[in-house]
Amino acid sequence: MIDHFHRNEKSTLNPLQSKIPAMIGFLLLISLVLSPYLAAKPGSHNKKREYVVNKSDEQWRNELTPEQYRILRQKGTERAFTGKYYKTKTPGVYLCAACGNELFSSEHKYDSGSGWPSFYKPIEDQKVEQEVDNSLFVKRTEVLCKRCGSHLGHVFDDGPKPTGKRFCINSECLRLKPEQNNDEE
């Protein structure tokens, strides 16, 4: 009798409601695939502060490659495991690709497995600034160059000791200045 009742019972879900979980999954998949491009919005650069290096949008476009401009000035990101520095072990100092500010030391670089160059601290705390980033439906902490205000990446609280931080930085935002070997002069 109970089986007869369930077989004759009509579904209370309309056709659209039954497809909602699949639609949500599809949208999440699309947002993950497109996230490097969704984050980059024209005019999204922080213009509230005055920086030591202040240039017009046109100047930045002329000085940076299109990909650097998209990431540094429009707060984009590069795809994981594609950046030129994510596996680099060359000793030296990583500079801001936009203004040359010394940001990170190779001594503080480690392999986080994230696909981006990762550091547990900047060369000096005052070389970078941090601000809340609520883009892509997630609360994160954005890392900016303190000298020019360029977007560098994000910092997370899952790094190694002694800081427990993971500064996850786009390779396009960096320029490596290798250590000079005094024996080669």
C-alpha positions in Angstrom: 0.0 0.0 0.0 2.8 2.4 0.9 4.6 1.6 -2.4 1.4 2.4 -4.3 1.1 5.7 -2.5 4.7 6.8 -3.4 4.3 5.7 -7.0 1.2 7.8 -7.4 2.6 10.8 -5.5 3.4 13.7 -7.8 6.7 15.5 -7.3 6.4 18.8 -5.5 9.5 20.2 -7.3 8.9 22.0 -10.6 11.4 21.2 -13.4 13.5 24.3 -12.7 13.9 23.5 -9.0 15.2 20.0 -9.7 17.9 21.5 -11.9 19.2 24.1 -9.4 22.0 21.9 -7.9 23.4 21.1 -11.3 23.2 24.8 -12.3 25.0 25.8 -9.1 27.8 23.3 -9.8 28.1 24.5 -13.4 28.4 28.1 -12.3 31.0 27.2 -9.7 33.0 25.3 -12.4 32.8 28.2 -14.8 33.9 30.7 -12.1 37.0 28.6 -11.3 38.0 28.3 -14.9 37.4 32.0 -15.6 38.6 33.4 -12.2 41.9 34.7 -13.7 39.9 36.8 -16.1 36.9 37.7 -13.9 39.1 39.4 -11.4 40.5 41.8 -13.9 38.1 44.7 -14.4 38.9 47.9 -16.2 39.4 50.7 -13.8 39.5 48.4 -10.8 42.8 49.6 -9.6 43.0 51.3 -6.2 43.0 55.0 -6.8 42.3 56.2 -3.2 45.9 56.6 -2.1 48.9 58.6 -3.3 52.0 56.5 -3.9 55.6 57.4 -4.4 55.3 56.3 -8.0 52.2 57.8 -9.6 51.6 57.3 -13.3 48.6 57.7 -15.5 46.8 54.7 -16.8 48.2 55.4 -20.3 51.8 55.5 -18.9 51.3 52.1 -17.2 49.9 50.6 -20.4 52.9 51.8 -22.4 55.5 50.5 -19.8 54.0 47.1 -18.9 53.2 44.2 -21.1 49.5 43.6 -21.6 49.5 40.6 -19.2 51.5 42.7 -16.6 49.0 45.5 -17.0 46.1 43.2 -16.5 47.5 41.7 -13.3 49.4 44.6 -11.8 46.9 47.4 -12.6 43.6 45.6 -13.0 44.0 43.2 -10.1 44.1 40.1 -12.3 45.9 36.8 -11.8 47.9 34.4 -13.8 46.9 30.7 -14.1 48.5 28.5 -11.5 51.7 26.7 -12.5 52.3 28.9 -15.5 54.4 31.7 -14.1 58.2 32.0 -14.8 59.1 32.2 -11.1 56.9 29.6 -9.4 59.7 26.9 -9.4 62.7 29.3 -9.5 65.4 28.6 -6.9 67.9 31.3 -8.1 69.2 33.3 -5.1 68.3 37.0 -5.3 65.8 39.7 -4.7 62.4 39.9 -6.3 61.4 43.4 -7.4 58.1 44.9 -8.3 57.8 44.6 -12.1 56.1 48.0 -12.3 58.4 50.2 -10.2 61.4 48.2 -9.1 60.6 48.2 -5.4 62.5 45.4 -3.6 59.7 43.1 -2.3 60.8 39.6 -1.5 64.0 37.6 -0.9 64.7 34.2 -2.3 65.7 33.2 1.2 62.0 33.5 2.2 60.6 31.7 -0.9 59.2 28.2 -0.6 57.2 25.7 -2.6 53.7 25.9 -1.3 52.3 23.7 -4.0 49.8 26.4 -5.0 51.3 27.1 -8.4 52.5 30.6 -7.7 55.7 31.9 -6.2 55.2 31.8 -2.4 57.1 33.6 0.3 56.6 33.5 4.1 57.4 37.2 4.5 58.4 40.3 2.5 61.9 41.7 2.7 60.5 44.4 5.0 56.9 44.8 6.2 56.8 48.4 4.9 57.5 47.3 1.3 54.0 45.9 0.8 50.6 46.8 2.0 47.5 44.6 2.5 43.8 45.3 2.1 40.6 43.3 2.2 39.6 41.8 -1.1 36.0 40.6 -1.4 36.0 39.7 -5.1 35.0 36.3 -6.4 32.7 35.7 -3.5 35.6 35.0 -1.1 37.1 37.2 1.6 40.9 37.4 1.0 43.8 39.7 1.8 45.3 41.4 -1.2 49.0 42.3 -1.3 50.0 45.6 -3.0 53.3 47.2 -3.7 53.6 50.1 -1.2 55.6 52.2 -3.6 53.3 52.1 -6.7 50.1 50.5 -5.4 50.2 47.6 -7.9 48.4 44.4 -7.2 50.8 41.6 -6.5 48.7 38.7 -5.2 47.2 37.6 -1.9 48.4 36.5 1.5 47.0 33.6 3.5 47.4 32.3 7.0 48.6 28.8 6.0 52.3 29.3 5.5 55.3 27.8 7.3 57.0 29.0 10.5 58.2 31.5 11.6 55.3 33.7 10.2 52.6 31.2 9.3 52.0 33.4 6.2 51.9 32.5 2.5 52.4 35.5 0.3 51.1 34.0 -3.0 52.4 36.4 -5.7 52.0 36.4 -9.5 55.2 35.9 -11.4 54.2 38.7 -13.8 54.4 41.1 -10.9 58.0 40.3 -10.2 61.4 40.7 -11.7 64.2 38.7 -10.2 67.5 40.4 -9.5 70.0 37.5 -9.0 72.6 37.7 -6.3 76.0 38.9 -7.6 78.8 36.4 -7.2 81.9 38.4 -6.1 84.2 35.7 -7.5 83.2 36.5 -11.1 84.5 40.1 -11.2 
